[in-house]
Amino acid sequence: MADASREEQLLRSSPLLGGMDVASARALIERMSRQELTRGEVLFNEADEGAAMFIVVKGKVKLARTARDGRENLLGLLGVGDMLGELSVFDPGPRVSRAHAVEDTVVYELAKVDLDEWLAEHLAMSPHLLRALAQRIRRLSNSMADLVFSDVPGRVAKAILDLGHRFGRMERGHVTVRHGLTQEELAQLVGASRETVNKALADFASRGWIDVHIGAVDVYEPERLRARSR
């Protein structure tokens, strides 16, 4: 019961349900189905017909896309409270990415048909859906701007801060970020080569701002990183 209550709280804090009144939010949650994924389990594949969205309430999910040469490119790392696949409930069609669990994960699925039925009964909640989509577009716009206007070290600094905000925990006076990414995946995340990203990480470490581990990073000087990310 306690876990169910906590999961409801996490769902209600997500971009989709955030700010809704309790009755409307619970009516929507009742239409969702809960799924447990084990580490490595695929939630959906590229080209799958998409007619549902998901909200993460436990664990992490990687979004990736296969390039023409067969290589897999990481598009994003999602955690608690994040949504994925939401565009398919407004514009159903083939998935453009693959999603799989990085660790044991729990997601709630909302099918398009259920959202449509709920929305017909709660038209006043339409602004919440528009806000959720606007937030996605804003994130994509910011990411594109970073690729155009920021150098690689700046993008790496910003990525570390973003991962720290979502997955970091205070330990022994500093923030430890257990992101679970390889350095190749981190490079894909910032749109740069592994060698260039490794050089930036080594530079930050030599300055005492961070300490890099396999699948994790300790952050000692977040303000320095924040200044470098601008």
Summary of the structure (lengths in Angstrom):
residues: 230
radius of gyration: 18.6
end to end distance: 44.5
largest distance: 57.7
contacts: 692
relative contact order: 0.13
helix: 46%
strand: 27%
